[in-house]
Amino acid sequence: MKLIDLTWTIDSKMPTHPLDIPLSLQPTVTVEKDGVSNHNISCSMHIGTHIDAPGHFILHGKSIIDFPLSAFIGNAVVINATNKSSIGVSLLENIIIEKNDIVLFYTGFDKNFYTPNYFTGHPVITPECARYLIDKQVKMVGIDFPSVDQAPYAIHTLLLGNDILIIENLTNLDQLVTQKNITLYAIPLKIDAHGAPARVFAMI
């Protein structure tokens, strides 16, 4: 058994989406001065590696807390979409995808995480690919870039409208792309919100 961490570290250098509030992670007391250490954090729930719940785009859609723990754990299928700007349904040909699988798209775009173009030049998932995954009744889709689409966010609406959770800003998927029998754990904060930072890791 081996565990692969797929999560970006939340620290003061973490980039944030231009439409989100900047991350603030500040010490409030220190062991040296106060005998105890603590921090305050202020950020969007869509910071770093995080999960989108339906209410992020769907009126009256579910929050993170409306899903059981089992929704965040499952068999993962990793699709090699290296250097693809558009992730189409043709990439899924001859790939066995079962009901309640978690489908992860490896593009390698995570190498741009700390660069200025990370939030602008990323790949997108096509509507045909999204509908195929809906027909397969997968329970979660994960990507190593910041968003499954661009405005007006039709892919978000398609997936979340069918209660398919979305994991954004994954990393280290290159370590999974040739693996079989992958169990994914994508555990968000237990919070009444339409998205949450998550610790995501794979067991192979």
Secondary structure, DSSP 8 states (H G I E B T S, - for coil): --EEE-----STT----TTS---EEEEEE-HHHHSS-EEEEE--TTSSSEEE-GGGTSTT---GGGS-GGGGEEEEEEEE-TT-SEE-GGGGTT----TT-EEEEE-SGGGGTTSTTTTTS--EE-HHHHHHHHHTT-SEEEESSS-SS-TT-HHHHHHHHTT-EEEES---GGGTTT--SEEEEEEE---SSSEEEEEEEEE-
